[in-house]
Amino acid sequence: MITKSFVCLCNTNYTAKMKKLFFLTVWALIALYGCSPDYRTVDRPAFGFRNSSTLEIESIEMTDSATVVNVKAFFRPRNWIMIAADTYLRSGAKGEKSIVTRAEGIPLGEEYYMPESGEHSFTLYFPPIDPRTKTIDFIESDCENCFKIYDIELVPRKWEPTAPVQKNAGVDEGFSGSLLSDQKAVYKGKIAGYQERYLAGSFKLFIENTVVGNNFETGGLDIPVRPDGSFEVEADVYLPTIARAQLAVIGPSIPVYLEPGRETVQTIDLKAYGRSASRFSEYYDTGLPYVFSDGPLAKANEDLSRIPESVNTFPDYTRLRGPQVSETTPDAFKALVNGDADSAIADLEAVEDLSPRLKALYENQVNLYRIYQLSNYAGIIRSAKADAAGVRSNEEFQALMKTLDIPVPPKAYYDFFGYVDPDDEITYTHYMSSFLPGMVMNAFAGNQPASLRELLADPRVAEIVGGDKGLFYEMAEFSEANNRLSSLAILTPEEMGVLQSKLSGHLVLYARLSAANGQNILRAEENKTKTGFTIHETPRVGNEQLLPAILENYRGKVVFVDFWETWCQPCRVAMKDGEPVKKDFEGKDVVFLYLASESSPKEAWDNMVPDIKGDHYYFTNEQMGYLREKHNITGVPSYMLIDRTGRQRHFQTGFMGATRMKSMIAELLEE
């Protein structure tokens, strides 16, 4: 919406003839130029694409002295956002940059913590732009993950879809035969309206199931996009899987159905995708979907948009977590969970002509989450009671636990394992199935096996899963070995021999483990020649002196401290993102210090460290536990910044991003 203010004055002392001539002239000018604007305001401007849904532009005011951008941010409460001091507007892809001059409501170049509402409005001022400009880009600095909104429309245009409206849904007759296969799934198609500056030449595909694990935490599969917008990638999925394509850093993901040995073909309308997540989308009048499927799996992919919300959002943690369930008995909790799960499945059943593939996968998903909630009754009630008591620290939590008497569910309570077939490949199409052994272990409250090996040998398990052999046992063995290999451990020939025997019914699983083990062996050999890392002996001092003793070695330097663990995938992703920053400070008074503990298997730690340039210490669990309590380290990765005098200047949990990491280190170096 555009509004204009006119200043058109006339002198009433003129003669009638002169008045007539004057008005004819004025109206002629208005007809030609719409009158000279005093200002122009564009409300809720449409845009071509953005890399994040965090910022919404409420309006842009253009005057002869400034361009004023009114912004509303939406982000997690008590988490920070930042607007860089070199944020700029650009007229088109190669136009001139107009650098921000000042801001109201947010400091430039500093962290701003979002209020409890998760919403905050602020205003940015830029130099004036040419009033004839039709589109601009909003670029919050040039870093990879900085906010970017492209082709903001200063002159409204009629919506014109760039993707085909016709759909070829095809036919879906459901699954047949064995589902487990090592054949590659193919994901290909075209991004309509593609521009390289929008996506930087690629986007991500995130895949998770019991066999491949969860590649979201490792950064996902990178999908290159050709200049014409076409793309094609092969992916290991092993089982039918609902993956997620992510085009924006923070924005809607596109569900993608993949199957081993088959093609998924999609056309994505990039402009419609970008606008779909906007809170102002109703003003853009898109009125069209942004994904169109073709090929042999078109029906399954088209029907992903028809899955009921109750299925996608089950379990509803607002109902199944928190103080409201703190006094719930096992039977009442079971009725609550089963009621929600049954309702979701009924909604799924009610969808007419739904793809049989999707129906099977989503029903399995609901039932796995059902079992997970019910098997974790004691843990859920403990957390609910802690919430009800207002517990804020681990020390308070542990003290409360000593006073609690959580009811132990009777044996009949655990009949819910019958909702899935542990010997059916469908069960393992969802990542949640990798937790099935732990769910079964929870059924033996007060008398649990000490390890997975003991669990699988326990005759009580056979009663639950319907036998002492089969896919459940194979997948449990596979998952344990796969987790070790993911942490870069190396399995011995004897261990691999045992696995080959135990996985004889599904040798495709053994082949995956064997390939991963081979890669880890090769990596270990390569590590012998790597440099740039130093492993230090942990000082033999009391816990309270441990970190001070280590930091004393670096007095006079800026120290970037990284608390991490080998099993923490976000830790490893953050290290990869921060690697260019470390190169920027090579040869300068900066130390990168990495602290891990015994919760990281020593073998995995030894294999990972050579790829992490810096100084490394390996603590006992007791030592790390003390540091967690003292510094309120609630998770990993967590970071400290220490100045040249040895004083802590910053702490946070969660990676701050490479740009912020670099600026924070640089600021301390300049002091």
LOKE-598226 format. One line per 10 residues: their letters; for each residue x, y, z of C-alpha. Coordinates in steps of 0.1 Angstrom, whole numbers, plus 5000, padded with zeros to 4 digits. Layout:
! LOKE-598226
a> X:Y:Z; ... $
! end
This chain:
! LOKE-598226
mitksfvclc> 5000:5000:5000; 5014:5034:4990; 5003:5068:5004; 5014:5102:4991; 5012:5137:5006; 5007:5166:4982; 5015:5203:4988; 4997:5221:4959; 4990:5258:4968; 4971:5285:4947 $
ntnytakmkk> 4967:5322:4952; 4931:5333:4954; 4939:5370:4946; 4945:5362:4909; 4919:5372:4884; 4895:5346:4872; 4914:5343:4839; 4947:5338:4857; 4930:5313:4881; 4918:5293:4852 $
lffltvwali> 4952:5293:4836; 4969:5284:4869; 4946:5254:4876; 4950:5241:4841; 4988:5242:4846; 4986:5225:4880; 4964:5198:4868; 4986:5192:4838; 5016:5188:4861; 4996:5164:4883 $
alygcspdyr> 4987:5144:4853; 5023:5142:4842; 5040:5137:4876; 5013:5129:4901; 5025:5161:4918; 5058:5164:4936; 5056:5141:4967; 5064:5155:5001; 5069:5118:5012; 5060:5083:5000 $
tvdrpafgfr> 5053:5054:5023; 5051:5017:5013; 5033:4996:5039; 5041:4959:5042; 5061:4958:5010; 5062:4925:4991; 5096:4910:4983; 5113:4884:4961; 5131:4862:4986; 5146:4864:5021 $
nsstleiesi> 5169:4841:5040; 5151:4843:5073; 5116:4848:5087; 5129:4867:5117; 5125:4902:5103; 5093:4917:5088; 5094:4951:5072; 5063:4970:5083; 5068:5000:5062; 5094:5021:5042 $
emtdsatvvn> 5092:5059:5043; 5111:5077:5015; 5118:5114:5017; 5144:5138:5003; 5164:5135:5035; 5162:5098:5045; 5149:5064:5038; 5133:5051:5069; 5127:5013:5073; 5104:5002:5101 $
vkaffrprnw> 5111:4967:5111; 5094:4941:5134; 5115:4912:5147; 5101:4878:5157; 5124:4856:5176; 5127:4833:5207; 5122:4852:5240; 5155:4859:5259; 5176:4851:5229; 5194:4878:5210 $
imiaadtylr> 5194:4892:5176; 5218:4918:5161; 5217:4944:5133; 5252:4950:5120; 5265:4985:5119; 5273:4981:5082; 5237:4971:5072; 5228:4986:5039; 5201:4991:5012; 5210:4982:4976 $
sgakgeksiv> 5191:4993:4945; 5189:4960:4926; 5215:4933:4924; 5244:4957:4915; 5231:4990:4926; 5247:5015:4950; 5249:5008:4987; 5232:5031:5012; 5247:5023:5046; 5226:5026:5077 $
traegiplge> 5231:5060:5095; 5213:5054:5128; 5188:5032:5145; 5160:5037:5170; 5148:5008:5193; 5179:4986:5188; 5217:4993:5191; 5237:4988:5159; 5264:4961:5161; 5253:4949:5196 $
eyympesgeh> 5233:4920:5209; 5197:4928:5216; 5178:4902:5238; 5142:4897:5227; 5115:4903:5253; 5091:4877:5266; 5067:4884:5239; 5092:4873:5212; 5084:4905:5193; 5102:4938:5190 $
sftlyfppid> 5098:4968:5166; 5127:4991:5157; 5135:5017:5130; 5166:5020:5107; 5176:5052:5089; 5194:5052:5056; 5204:5080:5031; 5177:5089:5006; 5173:5068:4975; 5163:5078:4940 $
prtktidfie> 5124:5081:4942; 5122:5063:4908; 5137:5031:4924; 5113:5002:4920; 5130:4975:4941; 5157:4975:4968; 5176:4948:4988; 5179:4949:5026; 5214:4934:5035; 5223:4931:5071 $
sdcencfkiy> 5260:4930:5064; 5276:4905:5039; 5281:4876:5062; 5266:4842:5051; 5239:4841:5078; 5231:4878:5082; 5196:4889:5075; 5189:4895:5038; 5156:4905:5021; 5159:4907:4983 $
dielvprkwe> 5138:4927:4957; 5116:4946:4982; 5089:4962:4960; 5086:5000:4963; 5060:5000:4935; 5034:4972:4939; 5030:4947:4911; 5004:4922:4903; 5013:4887:4915; 5025:4865:4887 $
ptapvqknag> 5033:4829:4896; 5066:4816:4882; 5059:4779:4887; 5035:4757:4867; 5000:4754:4882; 4993:4720:4866; 5001:4691:4889; 5007:4654:4880; 4998:4636:4911; 5001:4601:4896 $
vdegfsgsll> 4991:4569:4914; 5003:4554:4947; 4995:4518:4953; 5014:4516:4985; 5045:4496:4996; 5053:4461:4984; 5083:4438:4992; 5113:4447:5013; 5118:4484:5020; 5154:4483:5032 $
sdqkavykgk> 5178:4490:5003; 5212:4507:4998; 5201:4521:4964; 5203:4559:4962; 5173:4580:4963; 5173:4608:4937; 5159:4643:4944; 5158:4666:4914; 5138:4694:4899; 5139:4731:4893 $
iagyqeryla> 5137:4763:4913; 5115:4787:4893; 5126:4823:4897; 5160:4813:4908; 5188:4839:4913; 5222:4829:4926; 5223:4858:4950; 5191:4845:4967; 5206:4810:4975; 5243:4814:4969 $
gsfklfient> 5242:4785:4945; 5229:4758:4968; 5203:4747:4994; 5201:4720:5021; 5183:4686:5023; 5179:4672:5059; 5174:4635:5063; 5167:4614:5093; 5157:4578:5100; 5171:4550:5121 $
vvgnnfetgg> 5197:4539:5095; 5212:4572:5083; 5207:4589:5117; 5200:4626:5117; 5220:4648:5093; 5204:4680:5105; 5229:4684:5132; 5258:4678:5108; 5247:4705:5084; 5225:4685:5060 $
ldipvrpdgs> 5232:4674:5024; 5243:4703:5002; 5223:4705:4969; 5240:4725:4942; 5218:4746:4920; 5227:4752:4883; 5224:4787:4868; 5191:4778:4852; 5176:4768:4886; 5178:4730:4880 $
feveadvylp> 5192:4706:4906; 5198:4669:4911; 5213:4650:4940; 5216:4614:4951; 5211:4606:4988; 5215:4576:5010; 5182:4569:5028; 5180:4531:5030; 5143:4533:5039; 5113:4554:5027 $
tiaraqlavi> 5118:4588:5044; 5102:4622:5047; 5131:4646:5044; 5132:4684:5046; 5145:4708:5020; 5156:4741:5035; 5160:4771:5012; 5162:4798:5039; 5184:4798:5070; 5154:4805:5092 $
gpsipvylep> 5122:4798:5073; 5098:4771:5062; 5111:4737:5053; 5097:4718:5024; 5087:4682:5032; 5102:4658:5006; 5092:4621:5003; 5122:4600:4993; 5126:4563:4986; 5156:4541:4978 $
gretvqtidl> 5161:4535:4941; 5134:4560:4930; 5132:4596:4918; 5114:4625:4935; 5108:4654:4911; 5097:4689:4922; 5094:4724:4910; 5097:4751:4936; 5083:4786:4931; 5110:4806:4949 $
kaygrsasrf> 5091:4838:4953; 5060:4821:4966; 5081:4801:4990; 5098:4832:5003; 5066:4850:5009; 5047:4821:5023; 5062:4824:5058; 5057:4861:5060; 5032:4873:5086; 5020:4898:5060 $
seyydtglpy> 5015:4871:5033; 4978:4880:5031; 4987:4913:5016; 5007:4898:4988; 4977:4878:4974; 4998:4848:4963; 4969:4823:4966; 4990:4795:4952; 5011:4766:4966; 5049:4768:4960 $
vfsdgplaka> 5058:4732:4955; 5047:4711:4925; 5056:4674:4922; 5060:4651:4892; 5074:4617:4885; 5067:4583:4901; 5064:4596:4937; 5043:4626:4928; 5012:4614:4947; 5031:4609:4980 $
nedlsripes> 5048:4643:4977; 5016:4662:4968; 4997:4646:4996; 5023:4658:5022; 5004:4691:5023; 4972:4672:5032; 4985:4656:5065; 4964:4669:5093; 4979:4694:5117; 4970:4671:5147 $
vntfpdytrl> 4994:4645:5132; 5022:4669:5125; 5020:4684:5160; 5016:4652:5180; 5027:4651:5208; 5013:4684:5221; 5038:4693:5248; 5016:4720:5261; 4993:4692:5273; 5018:4665:5281 $
rgpqvsettp> 5045:4685:5298; 5047:4711:5326; 5031:4716:5360; 4996:4706:5348; 5006:4669:5347; 5027:4669:5378; 5001:4650:5399; 4989:4627:5370; 4988:4590:5379; 5001:4564:5354 $
dafkalvngd> 4966:4554:5342; 4955:4590:5338; 4987:4599:5319; 4982:4569:5297; 4946:4579:5289; 4958:4614:5281; 4985:4603:5257; 4964:4576:5241; 4935:4600:5236; 4956:4625:5217 $
adsaiadlea> 4973:4598:5196; 4941:4581:5187; 4926:4614:5178; 4955:4622:5155; 4953:4588:5138; 4915:4592:5133; 4922:4626:5116; 4947:4608:5094; 4922:4581:5085; 4896:4607:5076 $
vedlsprlka> 4917:4622:5048; 4902:4609:5015; 4924:4593:4989; 4955:4599:5009; 4987:4582:4996; 4990:4547:5012; 5027:4553:5016; 5022:4585:5037; 4994:4569:5057; 5017:4541:5068 $
lyenqvnlyr> 5046:4564:5076; 5026:4589:5096; 5006:4563:5115; 5040:4548:5125; 5053:4582:5135; 5023:4589:5158; 5026:4555:5174; 5064:4558:5180; 5058:4591:5197; 5030:4576:5217 $
iyqlsnyagi> 5053:4548:5230; 5080:4573:5237; 5058:4595:5259; 5042:4565:5278; 5075:4547:5284; 5090:4579:5298; 5063:4585:5324; 5086:4588:5354; 5109:4612:5337; 5080:4634:5325 $
irsakadaag> 5065:4635:5360; 5098:4644:5376; 5103:4673:5352; 5067:4684:5357; 5071:4685:5395; 5103:4705:5391; 5084:4730:5369; 5056:4732:5394; 5082:4739:5422; 5099:4766:5402 $
vrsneefqal> 5133:4748:5401; 5159:4768:5382; 5192:4750:5389; 5206:4715:5387; 5214:4716:5424; 5178:4724:5432; 5166:4697:5408; 5187:4670:5425; 5175:4681:5459; 5139:4679:5449 $
mktldipvpp> 5144:4644:5433; 5154:4631:5467; 5120:4640:5482; 5098:4626:5454; 5080:4593:5453; 5070:4588:5417; 5044:4560:5412; 5057:4529:5394; 5033:4519:5366; 5020:4483:5369 $
kayydffgyv> 5031:4457:5343; 4998:4460:5325; 5006:4497:5318; 5032:4487:5293; 5009:4470:5268; 5013:4501:5245; 5044:4485:5228; 5018:4466:5206; 5011:4498:5187; 5042:4491:5165 $
dpddeityth> 5056:4458:5150; 5093:4456:5160; 5099:4432:5132; 5084:4454:5105; 5107:4476:5084; 5080:4504:5084; 5088:4509:5121; 5123:4520:5114; 5114:4546:5088; 5113:4572:5115 $
ymssflpgmv> 5143:4583:5136; 5124:4579:5168; 5126:4542:5164; 5163:4543:5173; 5152:4550:5209; 5131:4518:5210; 5156:4498:5231; 5156:4526:5257; 5118:4527:5257; 5118:4490:5264 $
mnafagnqpa> 5144:4494:5292; 5121:4520:5308; 5095:4492:5312; 5117:4475:5338; 5116:4503:5363; 5137:4496:5394; 5153:4465:5378; 5168:4477:5345; 5196:4460:5326; 5229:4479:5329 $
slrelladpr> 5237:4479:5292; 5223:4473:5258; 5240:4439:5257; 5222:4429:5289; 5189:4443:5277; 5189:4422:5245; 5197:4391:5265; 5170:4397:5290; 5141:4373:5286; 5116:4400:5296 $
vaeivggdkg> 5124:4418:5263; 5112:4389:5243; 5078:4392:5260; 5075:4428:5249; 5088:4425:5213; 5074:4390:5206; 5105:4369:5203; 5143:4368:5210; 5153:4373:5173; 5144:4395:5145 $
lfyemaefse> 5147:4431:5132; 5143:4447:5166; 5175:4430:5178; 5194:4437:5146; 5184:4474:5146; 5195:4477:5182; 5229:4462:5175; 5232:4484:5144; 5222:4516:5162; 5247:4511:5190 $
annrlsslai> 5276:4504:5165; 5265:4533:5142; 5265:4557:5172; 5301:4547:5180; 5312:4551:5144; 5295:4585:5142; 5318:4596:5170; 5348:4584:5149; 5354:4553:5170; 5371:4523:5153 $
ltpeemgvlq> 5356:4488:5157; 5380:4459:5160; 5380:4430:5135; 5364:4409:5162; 5337:4434:5168; 5330:4436:5131; 5328:4398:5129; 5302:4397:5156; 5282:4424:5139; 5283:4405:5106 $
sklsghlvly> 5269:4375:5123; 5242:4394:5142; 5231:4413:5111; 5231:4383:5088; 5194:4389:5080; 5200:4424:5067; 5236:4425:5054; 5229:4459:5039; 5232:4473:5075; 5265:4455:5080 $
arlsaangqn> 5278:4469:5047; 5270:4505:5059; 5289:4499:5092; 5318:4483:5074; 5322:4513:5051; 5320:4538:5080; 5346:4518:5100; 5369:4518:5070; 5366:4556:5067; 5374:4560:5104 $
ilraeenktk> 5405:4538:5101; 5417:4559:5071; 5411:4591:5091; 5431:4578:5120; 5460:4571:5097; 5457:4606:5082; 5456:4621:5117; 5492:4609:5123; 5505:4636:5100; 5483:4665:5110 $
tgftihetpr> 5496:4695:5129; 5482:4727:5145; 5466:4710:5175; 5481:4705:5210; 5469:4680:5236; 5477:4691:5271; 5479:4671:5303; 5451:4682:5327; 5467:4701:5357; 5467:4681:5390 $
vgneqllpai> 5449:4707:5411; 5415:4709:5428; 5384:4715:5407; 5381:4751:5419; 5417:4758:5406; 5414:4738:5374; 5403:4765:5349; 5423:4793:5365; 5455:4771:5363; 5449:4765:5326 $
lenyrgkvvf> 5441:4801:5318; 5472:4813:5336; 5493:4798:5308; 5477:4822:5283; 5479:4855:5303; 5485:4883:5279; 5465:4867:5252; 5428:4866:5243; 5413:4831:5249; 5383:4817:5231 $
vdfwetwcqp> 5371:4788:5252; 5349:4761:5237; 5331:4736:5259; 5322:4707:5237; 5317:4669:5234; 5324:4644:5206; 5287:4633:5206; 5275:4669:5202; 5268:4674:5165; 5260:4712:5169 $
crvamkdgep> 5294:4715:5185; 5310:4701:5154; 5289:4722:5130; 5299:4753:5150; 5336:4744:5148; 5333:4741:5110; 5316:4775:5107; 5342:4791:5129; 5372:4777:5111; 5376:4807:5088 $
vkkdfegkdv> 5376:4830:5119; 5405:4811:5134; 5425:4815:5102; 5419:4853:5104; 5437:4854:5138; 5467:4831:5129; 5499:4846:5142; 5481:4870:5166; 5477:4868:5204; 5446:4846:5203 $
vflylasess> 5442:4811:5217; 5414:4787:5209; 5409:4764:5239; 5388:4733:5236; 5375:4715:5268; 5358:4681:5267; 5351:4654:5293; 5348:4616:5298; 5313:4617:5284; 5331:4618:5251 $
pkeawdnmvp> 5346:4584:5244; 5384:4588:5246; 5390:4570:5213; 5365:4593:5195; 5381:4623:5211; 5416:4612:5200; 5403:4608:5164; 5385:4642:5163; 5411:4665:5179; 5436:4665:5150 $
dikgdhyyft> 5410:4683:5129; 5404:4710:5155; 5433:4734:5155; 5439:4748:5190; 5447:4737:5226; 5429:4707:5240; 5421:4693:5275; 5402:4662:5285; 5385:4664:5319; 5370:4638:5341 $
neqmgylrek> 5332:4639:5345; 5337:4652:5380; 5359:4681:5369; 5335:4690:5341; 5305:4687:5364; 5321:4712:5388; 5327:4737:5359; 5291:4732:5348; 5278:4741:5382; 5302:4770:5388 $
hnitgvpsym> 5296:4787:5354; 5260:4776:5348; 5269:4756:5317; 5235:4742:5308; 5245:4726:5275; 5271:4723:5248; 5284:4740:5228; 5291:4768:5253; 5317:4795:5250; 5338:4819:5272 $
lidrtgrqrh> 5359:4848:5261; 5388:4857:5283; 5407:4890:5279; 5445:4895:5282; 5443:4899:5320; 5426:4866:5325; 5392:4881:5332; 5360:4865:5318; 5343:4889:5295; 5316:4869:5278 $
fqtgfmgatr> 5297:4836:5282; 5269:4820:5262; 5255:4786:5254; 5250:4780:5216; 5272:4793:5188; 5271:4831:5183; 5279:4828:5146; 5312:4833:5128; 5307:4871:5123; 5300:4878:5159 $
mksmiaelle> 5328:4854:5170; 5352:4874:5149; 5341:4908:5161; 5341:4898:5198; 5377:4885:5195; 5388:4916:5176; 5374:4939:5202; 5393:4923:5230; 5425:4923:5209; 5423:4960:5204 $
e> 5420:4967:5242 $
! end
